């Protein structure tokens, strides 16, 4: 068992550096073995990854304890490069270590960005 104070300490340390939120254009099988190399970052269409500064995070003790950032908006200026779809978002640290990831709900996949389209994500890391 890790008590809430231990969870908060782990989240604080794991997010002590700025993280980056990215979108993936491939659809790897969900697994505990996923790494940054498992994902192909979206390119084109006005896409740019989003910084997750430590000053924006909110850490809350609970079951599970969470580290949450404000909503990040991805606005597209047109279609993205092939394959032209989005399946996942993922969070990496400066050393290229995967800190978290989530596949978008199957009802919206694959998501195909067009000019003016937005994807809004509230990045959250949980310690359970």
N, CA and C of each residue as an Amber inpcrd file, in Angstrom:
protein
   384
   0.8350000  -1.1830000   0.0000000   0.0000000   0.0000000   0.0000000
   0.8790000   1.2440000   0.0000000   0.5000000   2.2100000  -0.8080000
   1.1630000   3.5090000  -0.7970000   0.1420000   4.5210000  -0.2960000
   0.3610000   5.1350000   0.8760000  -0.6090000   6.1040000   1.3880000
  -0.6530000   7.3540000   0.5120000  -1.7110000   8.1380000   0.6470000
  -1.8930000   9.3350000  -0.1740000  -0.6800000  10.2540000  -0.1510000
  -0.0570000  10.4310000   1.0270000   1.1090000  11.3240000   1.0790000
   2.2370000  10.7870000   0.2160000   2.3750000   9.4620000   0.1590000
   3.3990000   8.8570000  -0.6910000   3.0640000   9.0080000  -2.1650000
   1.7620000   8.8630000  -2.4960000   1.3390000   9.0500000  -3.8850000
   1.6170000  10.4690000  -4.3500000   1.2670000  11.4470000  -3.5050000
   1.4880000  12.8500000  -3.8650000   2.9800000  13.1100000  -4.0480000
   3.7920000  12.5460000  -3.1670000   5.2380000  12.7190000  -3.2960000
   5.7390000  12.1270000  -4.6100000   5.2460000  10.9480000  -4.9740000
   5.6480000  10.3250000  -6.2390000   5.2130000  11.1610000  -7.4360000
   3.9800000  11.6840000  -7.4150000   3.5010000  12.5190000  -8.5220000
   4.3010000  13.8040000  -8.6210000   4.6080000  14.4000000  -7.4840000
   5.3780000  15.6470000  -7.4840000   6.7640000  15.4060000  -8.0760000
   7.3930000  14.3280000  -7.6890000   8.7310000  14.0240000  -8.2170000
   8.6670000  13.6450000  -9.6820000   7.6270000  12.9060000 -10.0800000
   7.5570000  12.4660000 -11.4750000   7.1920000  13.6070000 -12.4090000
   6.6770000  14.6950000 -11.8530000   6.3190000  15.8360000 -12.6910000
   7.1310000  17.0690000 -12.3150000   8.2760000  16.8590000 -11.6670000
   9.1030000  17.9830000 -11.2330000   9.6980000  18.7300000 -12.4190000
   9.8130000  18.0920000 -13.5420000  10.2750000  18.7750000 -14.7430000
   9.0850000  19.0190000 -15.6520000   9.2530000  19.9380000 -16.5620000
   8.1650000  20.1950000 -17.4940000   7.9630000  18.9850000 -18.3860000
   6.7010000  18.7030000 -18.6260000   6.3270000  17.5850000 -19.4780000
   5.7700000  18.1370000 -20.7810000   5.5790000  17.2530000 -21.7570000
   5.0400000  17.6560000 -23.0530000   3.8910000  16.7250000 -23.4230000
   2.8040000  17.3270000 -23.8870000   1.6290000  16.6000000 -24.3340000
   1.6780000  16.4810000 -25.8500000   1.5230000  15.2700000 -26.3590000
   1.6100000  15.0190000 -27.8010000   0.4240000  14.1870000 -28.2670000
   0.1520000  14.2300000 -29.5610000  -0.8860000  13.4030000 -30.1770000
  -0.2210000  12.3600000 -31.0630000  -0.8350000  11.1760000 -31.1390000
  -0.2820000  10.0750000 -31.9340000  -1.1980000   9.7270000 -33.0990000
  -0.5650000   9.4860000 -34.2570000  -1.3160000   9.1510000 -35.4680000
  -1.3580000   7.6490000 -35.7390000  -0.7610000   6.8620000 -34.8680000
  -0.8430000   5.4030000 -35.0130000  -1.6470000   4.8400000 -33.8430000
  -1.9310000   3.5690000 -33.8690000  -2.8000000   2.9580000 -32.8680000
  -2.1820000   1.6760000 -32.3130000  -1.1400000   1.8270000 -31.4530000
  -0.5410000   0.6210000 -30.8800000  -1.4980000  -0.0450000 -29.8990000
  -1.3410000  -1.3350000 -29.7260000  -2.1560000  -2.0640000 -28.7510000
  -1.8280000  -1.5570000 -27.3540000  -2.8550000  -1.3160000 -26.5620000
  -2.6760000  -0.8370000 -25.1940000  -1.9710000  -1.9120000 -24.3790000
  -0.9120000  -1.5070000 -23.6900000  -0.1290000  -2.4690000 -22.9250000
   0.7630000  -1.7350000 -21.9450000   1.1280000  -2.4100000 -20.8810000
   2.0660000  -1.8450000 -19.8980000   3.4540000  -1.6660000 -20.5130000
   3.7080000  -2.2710000 -21.6580000   5.0250000  -2.1960000 -22.3030000
   5.1650000  -1.0050000 -23.2480000   4.1350000  -0.1490000 -23.3720000
   4.2350000   1.0070000 -24.2720000   5.3640000   1.9340000 -23.8510000
   6.0410000   2.5020000 -24.8480000   7.0910000   3.4990000 -24.6330000
   6.8440000   4.6350000 -25.6310000   7.6430000   5.6770000 -25.5590000
   7.5290000   6.7720000 -26.5230000   7.6830000   6.2410000 -27.9410000
   8.5730000   5.2620000 -28.1270000   8.8020000   4.6840000 -29.4510000
   7.5700000   3.9570000 -29.9960000   6.5980000   3.6730000 -29.1390000
   5.3670000   3.0070000 -29.5800000   4.4750000   3.9410000 -30.3910000
   4.7140000   5.2500000 -30.2670000   3.8380000   6.2370000 -30.8830000
   4.4950000   6.9700000 -32.0390000   3.6850000   7.3340000 -33.0230000
   4.1160000   8.1850000 -34.1240000   3.4190000   9.5250000 -33.9270000
   4.2110000  10.5610000 -33.6620000   3.6290000  11.8720000 -33.3840000
   2.9660000  12.4430000 -34.6350000   1.7980000  13.0460000 -34.4420000
   1.0820000  13.7200000 -35.5220000   1.9870000  14.7940000 -36.1090000
   1.8660000  15.0330000 -37.4040000   2.6250000  16.0900000 -38.0770000
   1.7070000  16.7840000 -39.0810000   1.9770000  18.0480000 -39.3380000
   1.2260000  18.8080000 -40.3270000  -0.0990000  19.3110000 -39.7960000
  -0.8270000  20.0360000 -40.6130000  -2.1470000  20.5210000 -40.2520000
  -2.1620000  21.5330000 -39.1320000  -1.0240000  22.1950000 -38.8910000
  -0.9390000  23.1760000 -37.8200000  -0.7060000  22.5770000 -36.4450000
  -0.4870000  21.2640000 -36.3930000  -0.2620000  20.5850000 -35.1060000
   1.0440000  21.0330000 -34.4750000   1.0130000  21.2290000 -33.1580000
   2.2150000  21.4550000 -32.3560000   1.9720000  20.8510000 -30.9810000
   2.9710000  20.1650000 -30.4380000   2.8400000  19.6010000 -29.0990000
   2.6450000  20.7400000 -28.0980000   2.1950000  20.4000000 -26.8940000
   1.8840000  21.3980000 -25.8630000   2.7500000  21.1740000 -24.6320000
   3.3180000  22.2520000 -24.1270000   4.1070000  22.2010000 -22.9060000
   3.1810000  22.0630000 -21.6980000   3.6280000  21.3060000 -20.7070000
   2.9030000  21.1590000 -19.4480000   3.8070000  21.6740000 -18.3210000
   3.8220000  22.9930000 -18.1090000   4.7030000  23.5630000 -17.0840000
   4.3040000  23.1370000 -15.6700000   5.2870000  22.9660000 -14.8180000
   5.0080000  22.5740000 -13.4350000   4.1340000  23.6120000 -12.7360000
   4.2300000  24.8660000 -13.1340000   3.4410000  25.9190000 -12.4870000
   1.9460000  25.7700000 -12.7400000   1.5600000  24.9820000 -13.7410000
   0.1380000  24.8010000 -14.0770000  -0.4940000  23.5690000 -13.4480000
   0.2830000  22.7420000 -12.8100000  -0.2570000  21.4740000 -12.3190000
  -0.9830000  21.6460000 -10.9910000  -1.9620000  20.7780000 -10.7700000
  -2.6720000  20.6950000  -9.4950000  -2.5950000  19.2430000  -9.0440000
  -2.0420000  19.0230000  -7.8510000  -1.9100000  17.6720000  -7.3250000
  -2.8930000  17.5140000  -6.1710000  -3.6990000  16.4530000  -6.2250000
  -4.7130000  16.2070000  -5.2170000  -4.5350000  14.7960000  -4.6650000
  -4.4400000  14.7030000  -3.3340000  -4.3550000  13.3970000  -2.6860000
  -5.7140000  12.7310000  -2.7030000  -5.7530000  11.4370000  -2.9160000
  -7.0200000  10.7170000  -2.9300000  -6.8260000   9.2780000  -3.3420000
  -7.8750000   8.6740000  -3.8180000  -7.8120000   7.2830000  -4.2470000
  -8.3970000   7.1570000  -5.6470000  -7.6230000   7.4160000  -6.6890000
  -6.1740000   7.6230000  -6.6940000  -5.8050000   9.1020000  -6.5480000
  -4.5600000   9.3540000  -6.1810000  -4.0380000  10.7180000  -6.1860000
  -3.8110000  11.1170000  -7.6380000  -4.0230000  12.4070000  -7.9430000
  -3.9190000  12.8520000  -9.3320000  -3.0750000  14.1030000  -9.4750000
  -2.5080000  14.2500000 -10.6360000  -1.8000000  15.4530000 -11.0650000
  -2.4990000  15.8940000 -12.3440000  -3.1500000  17.0570000 -12.3010000
  -3.9460000  17.5180000 -13.4280000  -3.4440000  18.8730000 -13.9120000
  -3.4980000  19.0610000 -15.2180000  -3.1290000  20.3180000 -15.8600000
  -4.3820000  20.9320000 -16.4780000  -4.3730000  22.2400000 -16.7240000
  -5.5260000  22.8540000 -17.3950000  -5.7100000  22.2840000 -18.8040000
  -6.9040000  22.4720000 -19.3410000  -7.2210000  22.0090000 -20.6850000
  -6.2070000  22.5610000 -21.6860000  -5.7460000  21.6900000 -22.5470000
  -4.8600000  22.0870000 -23.6510000  -5.6450000  21.9030000 -24.9470000
  -5.6290000  22.9240000 -25.7880000  -6.3920000  22.9260000 -27.0340000
  -5.4590000  22.7420000 -28.2260000  -5.7730000  21.7790000 -29.0560000
  -5.0800000  21.5870000 -30.3240000  -6.0570000  22.0550000 -31.4060000
  -5.6890000  23.0940000 -32.1400000  -6.5350000  23.5940000 -33.2220000
  -5.8130000  23.3390000 -34.5380000  -6.4940000  22.7230000 -35.4600000
  -5.8880000  22.3350000 -36.7280000  -6.1960000  23.3500000 -37.8260000
  -5.2120000  23.5710000 -38.6880000  -5.3780000  24.4870000 -39.8200000
  -5.7380000  23.7370000 -41.0910000  -5.7100000  22.4330000 -41.0240000
  -6.0230000  21.5890000 -42.1750000  -5.7500000  20.1450000 -41.8210000
  -5.7480000  19.3150000 -42.8430000  -5.4810000  17.8840000 -42.6460000
  -4.0520000  17.6760000 -42.1770000  -3.8440000  16.6390000 -41.3740000
  -2.4980000  16.2830000 -40.9420000  -1.8570000  15.3560000 -41.9750000
  -0.5540000  15.2030000 -41.8560000   0.1720000  14.3170000 -42.7720000
  -0.3250000  12.8760000 -42.6210000  -0.0670000  12.0570000 -43.6480000
  -0.4890000  10.6540000 -43.6430000  -0.0150000   9.9840000 -42.3610000
  -0.8570000   9.2160000 -41.7300000  -2.1390000   8.7200000 -42.2070000
  -3.3100000   9.6830000 -42.0030000  -3.0580000  10.8580000 -41.4410000
  -4.0950000  11.8760000 -41.3410000  -5.1340000  11.6600000 -40.2660000
  -4.7920000  10.8830000 -39.2400000  -5.7290000  10.5780000 -38.1650000
  -5.0360000  10.7260000 -36.8070000  -5.8580000  10.7380000 -35.7500000
  -5.3520000  10.8070000 -34.3730000  -6.0370000   9.7120000 -33.5640000
  -5.2480000   8.9560000 -32.7860000  -5.7790000   7.8900000 -31.9480000
  -5.5240000   8.1070000 -30.4560000  -4.3810000   8.6230000 -30.1130000
  -3.9350000   8.7020000 -28.7200000  -3.4350000  10.0990000 -28.3950000
  -3.3920000  10.3920000 -27.0680000  -2.5200000  11.4590000 -26.5890000
  -1.5420000  10.8040000 -25.6270000  -0.3590000  11.3810000 -25.5410000
   0.6440000  10.8340000 -24.6480000   1.4910000  11.9510000 -24.0630000
   2.0630000  11.6900000 -22.8870000   2.8310000  12.6810000 -22.1380000
   4.2380000  12.1440000 -21.9610000   5.2250000  12.9840000 -22.2850000
   6.6290000  12.5890000 -22.1690000   7.3890000  13.6220000 -21.3470000
   8.4800000  13.1710000 -20.7410000   9.3520000  14.1250000 -20.0540000
  10.4870000  14.5280000 -20.9830000  11.3610000  15.4020000 -20.5010000
  12.4620000  15.9120000 -21.3140000  13.4540000  14.8470000 -21.7370000
  13.4930000  13.7360000 -21.0140000  14.4090000  12.6440000 -21.3560000
  13.7690000  11.6600000 -22.3310000  12.5250000  11.9490000 -22.7600000
  11.8590000  11.0610000 -23.7090000  11.2160000   9.8430000 -23.0840000
  10.9300000   9.9150000 -21.7770000  10.2830000   8.7970000 -21.0830000
   8.7720000   9.0170000 -21.1060000   8.0380000   7.9820000 -21.4680000
   6.5820000   8.0370000 -21.4860000   6.0750000   8.1010000 -20.0530000
   5.3470000   9.1750000 -19.7130000   4.8160000   9.3560000 -18.3670000
   3.3500000   8.9510000 -18.2690000   2.6540000   8.9610000 -19.4120000
   1.2560000   8.5750000 -19.4200000   0.7160000   8.6270000 -20.8360000
  -0.3850000   7.9340000 -21.0750000  -1.0080000   7.9410000 -22.3980000
  -2.4560000   7.5050000 -22.2610000  -3.2530000   7.9030000 -23.2360000
  -4.6540000   7.4850000 -23.2450000  -5.1490000   7.4490000 -24.6840000
  -5.8470000   6.3770000 -25.0040000  -6.4660000   6.2350000 -26.3300000
  -7.8100000   6.9420000 -26.2800000  -8.1340000   7.6830000 -27.3350000
  -9.4240000   8.3380000 -27.3960000 -10.5240000   7.2860000 -27.4700000
 -11.7500000   7.6190000 -27.0490000 -12.8460000   6.6470000 -27.0650000
 -13.1020000   6.0820000 -28.4580000 -13.4520000   4.8220000 -28.5240000
 -13.6330000   4.1530000 -29.8140000 -14.7230000   4.7870000 -30.6590000
 -15.6840000   5.4550000 -30.0590000 -16.7650000   6.0820000 -30.8160000
 -16.3190000   7.2360000 -31.6930000 -15.1210000   7.7760000 -31.4370000
 -14.6260000   8.9020000 -32.2420000 -13.3790000   8.5390000 -33.0440000
 -13.0020000   7.2730000 -33.0310000 -11.7670000   6.8700000 -33.7070000
 -12.0370000   6.2040000 -35.0360000 -11.1130000   6.3450000 -35.9680000
 -10.0230000   7.3050000 -35.8940000 -10.5510000   8.7230000 -36.1040000
  -9.9390000   9.6800000 -35.3920000 -10.3300000  11.0770000 -35.5140000
  -9.5290000  11.6880000 -36.6620000 -10.2020000  12.3090000 -37.6140000
  -9.5540000  12.8950000 -38.7820000  -9.6550000  14.4160000 -38.7110000
  -8.5560000  15.1030000 -38.3350000  -8.5950000  16.5550000 -38.2300000
  -8.7910000  17.2410000 -39.5900000  -9.5430000  18.3290000 -39.5790000
  -9.7440000  19.1920000 -40.7470000  -9.5240000  20.6270000 -40.2850000
  -9.4780000  21.5620000 -41.2190000  -9.2780000  22.9670000 -40.8730000
 -10.3400000  23.4210000 -39.8800000  -9.8920000  24.0260000 -38.7880000
 -10.7780000  24.5330000 -37.7590000 -11.1500000  23.5330000 -36.6840000
 -10.8210000  22.2580000 -36.8770000 -11.1380000  21.2380000 -35.8800000
 -10.2940000  21.4390000 -34.6290000 -10.8460000  21.0460000 -33.4920000
 -10.1220000  21.1380000 -32.2230000 -10.1790000  19.8150000 -31.4750000
  -9.0970000  19.5390000 -30.7620000  -9.0690000  18.4640000 -29.7840000
  -8.6870000  19.1380000 -28.4740000  -9.5240000  18.9770000 -27.4560000
  -9.2860000  19.5790000 -26.1380000  -9.0310000  18.4730000 -25.1400000
  -7.8890000  18.5590000 -24.4390000  -7.4750000  17.5110000 -23.5230000
  -7.1520000  18.1170000 -22.1700000  -7.6350000  17.4870000 -21.1050000
  -7.2410000  17.8450000 -19.7500000  -6.2430000  16.7840000 -19.3030000
  -4.9370000  17.0580000 -19.4340000  -3.9320000  16.0560000 -19.0910000
  -3.9780000  15.7060000 -17.6030000  -4.0360000  14.4160000 -17.3110000
  -4.1100000  13.9500000 -15.9290000  -3.2310000  12.7230000 -15.7680000
  -2.4240000  12.7400000 -14.7160000  -1.6290000  11.5740000 -14.3290000
  -2.1950000  11.0740000 -13.0050000  -2.3450000   9.7620000 -12.8760000
  -2.8920000   9.1830000 -11.6470000  -1.8990000   8.2260000 -11.0470000
  -1.8560000   8.2020000  -9.7400000  -1.0270000   7.2310000  -9.0250000
  -1.9680000   6.3320000  -8.2510000  -2.0410000   5.0880000  -8.6700000
  -2.9530000   4.1760000  -7.9790000  -2.2180000   2.9990000  -7.4030000
